[in-house]
């Protein structure tokens, strides 16, 4: 999403990707939701950003894989 001047369409696509991958892969769903988080942060939508980050973390935890959000917490970016 880096370089996008308007992250809203990218957020929409990332949300759609999360819906499509949800039945098949917690890791891909989490990654898609992580991009939603990034887009929400870029637009200053703090509450929506934190909600998306929580959903992404839940998917990574569900997948039992190494967390891709290393260095990021629900309270903000390190």
C-alpha positions in Angstrom: 0.0 0.0 0.0 3.0 2.2 0.2 2.8 5.0 -2.3 -0.9 5.0 -2.5 -2.4 8.5 -2.2 -5.9 7.1 -1.6 -5.8 3.9 0.4 -9.6 3.5 0.5 -9.9 1.3 -2.7 -7.0 -0.8 -1.5 -8.7 -1.2 1.9 -11.8 -2.4 0.1 -9.8 -5.0 -1.9 -7.9 -6.2 1.2 -11.3 -6.7 3.0 -12.5 -8.7 0.1 -9.4 -10.8 0.1 -9.8 -11.5 3.8 -13.4 -12.7 3.1 -12.3 -15.0 0.3 -9.3 -16.5 2.2 -11.1 -16.9 5.6 -12.3 -20.5 5.0 -9.0 -21.6 3.6 -6.1 -19.9 5.3 -5.9 -18.0 8.7 -2.4 -16.7 7.7 -3.6 -15.2 4.4 -6.7 -13.8 6.1 -4.5 -12.2 8.7 -2.2 -10.7 6.1 -5.2 -9.3 4.2 -6.5 -7.8 7.5 -3.1 -6.4 8.2 -3.3 -4.4 4.9 -6.8 -3.2 6.1 -5.1 -2.1 9.3 -2.4 -0.2 7.3 -5.0 1.5 5.2 -7.1 2.5 8.2 -4.0 4.0 9.8 -3.2 6.0 6.7 -6.6 7.5 6.8 -6.4 8.3 10.5 -9.3 6.0 11.4 -7.8 4.9 14.7 -10.7 2.9 16.0 -11.2 1.0 12.8 -7.4 0.5 12.6 -7.3 -1.1 16.1 -10.3 -3.3 15.3 -8.7 -4.5 12.1 -5.4 -5.2 13.9 -7.2 -7.2 16.5 -8.9 -9.3 13.8 -5.6 -9.8 12.0 -3.9 -10.9 15.3 -6.7 -13.3 16.0 -6.2 -14.9 12.5 -2.5 -15.2 13.0 -3.1 -16.8 16.5 -5.7 -19.1 14.9 -3.2 -20.2 12.3 -0.6 -21.1 14.9 2.1 -19.5 12.8 4.8 -17.0 13.6 3.2 -13.6 13.9 3.7 -11.4 10.9 2.8 -8.4 13.1 6.1 -8.6 14.9 6.8 -5.2 16.4 3.2 -4.0 16.2 0.8 -4.1 19.1 -2.9 -3.3 19.4 -1.9 0.0 21.1 0.1 1.2 18.2 3.3 0.9 16.2 6.6 0.5 17.9 
